[in-house]
Amino acid sequence: MRNGVTVAVKRMRDMNRVEFEEHIQMLGDLRHPNVLSPVGYHYRREEKLIVSEFMPRGSLLYVLHSDQRPDRVVLDWP
């Protein structure tokens, strides 16, 4: 961003406006330490984007299934 903050941007191409708005609302309502709230979004028919804080350790998929380092992050259900 122009202010120096690094963000992650997720593209959501295959959603209509109602689905996209419902998804944004659901993300905005979530309150959990392991789930990021969106900090912004952009909607146009051809381009739908969700902006969130950048997490430097990579994707959740990687953390859960691919990171085998001894000092890896371990997430628990609580």
GROMACS elastic network, one bead per residue, 0.5 to 0.9 nm:
[ bonds ]
;  ai    aj funct       b0    kb
    1     4     6  0.54140   500
    1     5     6  0.53553   500
    1     6     6  0.61682   500
    1     7     6  0.72446   500
    2     5     6  0.73789   500
    3     6     6  0.89096   500
    5    53     6  0.84094   500
    5    54     6  0.85661   500
    6    53     6  0.70307   500
    6    54     6  0.57965   500
    6    55     6  0.89488   500
    7    39     6  0.89496   500
    7    51     6  0.65830   500
    7    52     6  0.57107   500
    7    55     6  0.81565   500
    8    50     6  0.82256   500
    8    51     6  0.57969   500
    8    52     6  0.53354   500
    8    53     6  0.59798   500
    8    55     6  0.78694   500
    9    41     6  0.88005   500
    9    49     6  0.63446   500
    9    50     6  0.56286   500
    9    52     6  0.65150   500
    9    53     6  0.87963   500
    9    54     6  0.86016   500
   10    48     6  0.83379   500
   10    49     6  0.55709   500
   10    50     6  0.51889   500
   10    51     6  0.65791   500
   10    52     6  0.82837   500
   11    47     6  0.73331   500
   11    48     6  0.58105   500
   11    50     6  0.66551   500
   12    15     6  0.64278   500
   12    20     6  0.79016   500
   12    47     6  0.74035   500
   12    48     6  0.51789   500
   12    49     6  0.60280   500
   12    50     6  0.76362   500
   13    16     6  0.84960   500
   13    45     6  0.84849   500
   13    46     6  0.69917   500
   13    47     6  0.60987   500
   13    48     6  0.58490   500
   13    49     6  0.82476   500
   14    48     6  0.86885   500
   15    18     6  0.79443   500
   15    19     6  0.57145   500
   15    20     6  0.57952   500
   15    45     6  0.89255   500
   15    48     6  0.80377   500
   16    19     6  0.54044   500
   16    20     6  0.61097   500
   16    21     6  0.86477   500
   16    45     6  0.76121   500
   17    20     6  0.50969   500
   17    21     6  0.60781   500
   17    22     6  0.85450   500
   17    43     6  0.78291   500
   17    44     6  0.85106   500
   17    45     6  0.76868   500
   17    48     6  0.89895   500
   18    21     6  0.52097   500
   18    22     6  0.61325   500
   18    23     6  0.85690   500
   19    22     6  0.51231   500
   19    23     6  0.61088   500
   19    24     6  0.86552   500
   20    23     6  0.50506   500
   20    24     6  0.61927   500
   20    25     6  0.85800   500
   20    43     6  0.82113   500
   20    48     6  0.78130   500
   21    24     6  0.50951   500
   21    25     6  0.60937   500
   21    26     6  0.85670   500
   22    25     6  0.50666   500
   22    26     6  0.61118   500
   22    27     6  0.86349   500
   23    26     6  0.51052   500
   23    27     6  0.61964   500
   23    28     6  0.85200   500
   24    27     6  0.51565   500
   24    28     6  0.60394   500
   24    29     6  0.86143   500
   24    38     6  0.76489   500
   24    41     6  0.80684   500
   24    50     6  0.79154   500
   25    28     6  0.50262   500
   25    29     6  0.61596   500
   25    30     6  0.88022   500
   26    29     6  0.51843   500
   26    30     6  0.64198   500
   27    30     6  0.53602   500
   27    31     6  0.86538   500
   27    35     6  0.85969   500
   27    36     6  0.80688   500
   27    37     6  0.59697   500
   27    38     6  0.67507   500
   28    31     6  0.81013   500
   28    36     6  0.89221   500
   28    37     6  0.56144   500
   28    38     6  0.64537   500
   28    39     6  0.89463   500
   29    37     6  0.81256   500
   30    35     6  0.74106   500
   30    36     6  0.83513   500
   30    37     6  0.70936   500
   31    34     6  0.87825   500
   31    35     6  0.72139   500
   31    36     6  0.83559   500
   31    37     6  0.78349   500
   32    35     6  0.53732   500
   32    36     6  0.77999   500
   33    36     6  0.75566   500
   34    75     6  0.85023   500
   36    39     6  0.88102   500
   36    52     6  0.67799   500
   36    53     6  0.70819   500
   37    52     6  0.66359   500
   37    53     6  0.80831   500
   38    41     6  0.73953   500
   38    50     6  0.65847   500
   38    51     6  0.56824   500
   38    53     6  0.74620   500
   39    50     6  0.79980   500
   39    51     6  0.56876   500
   39    52     6  0.51568   500
   39    53     6  0.70276   500
   40    49     6  0.84591   500
   40    50     6  0.62169   500
   40    52     6  0.68989   500
   41    48     6  0.75764   500
   41    49     6  0.54168   500
   41    51     6  0.55422   500
   41    52     6  0.86822   500
   42    47     6  0.76091   500
   42    48     6  0.56586   500
   42    49     6  0.50115   500
   42    50     6  0.66262   500
   42    51     6  0.82295   500
   43    46     6  0.82261   500
   43    47     6  0.61642   500
   43    49     6  0.64731   500
   43    50     6  0.87501   500
   44    47     6  0.50077   500
   44    48     6  0.58725   500
   44    49     6  0.87994   500
   45    48     6  0.71697   500
   51    54     6  0.89316   500
   52    55     6  0.89623   500
   54    58     6  0.87677   500
   55    58     6  0.63464   500
   55    59     6  0.80392   500
   56    59     6  0.87099   500
   57    60     6  0.86768   500
   57    62     6  0.87170   500
   57    63     6  0.77564   500
   57    73     6  0.86067   500
   58    61     6  0.83643   500
   58    62     6  0.66216   500
   58    63     6  0.72221   500
   59    62     6  0.52626   500
   59    63     6  0.64434   500
   59    64     6  0.87444   500
   60    63     6  0.50043   500
   60    64     6  0.60393   500
   60    65     6  0.84331   500
   61    64     6  0.52847   500
   61    65     6  0.59526   500
   61    66     6  0.73872   500
   62    65     6  0.53854   500
   62    67     6  0.59282   500
   63    66     6  0.61714   500
   63    67     6  0.54187   500
   63    68     6  0.87451   500
   63    72     6  0.78077   500
   63    73     6  0.68470   500
   63    74     6  0.76671   500
   63    75     6  0.82228   500
   64    67     6  0.70722   500
   64    73     6  0.88642   500
   64    74     6  0.79420   500
   64    75     6  0.77688   500
   65    68     6  0.82072   500
   67    70     6  0.88962   500
   67    72     6  0.63408   500
   67    73     6  0.81567   500
   68    71     6  0.84312   500
   68    72     6  0.66356   500
   69    72     6  0.51291   500
   69    73     6  0.88238   500
   70    73     6  0.89908   500
   71    74     6  0.88738   500
   75    78     6  0.85517   500
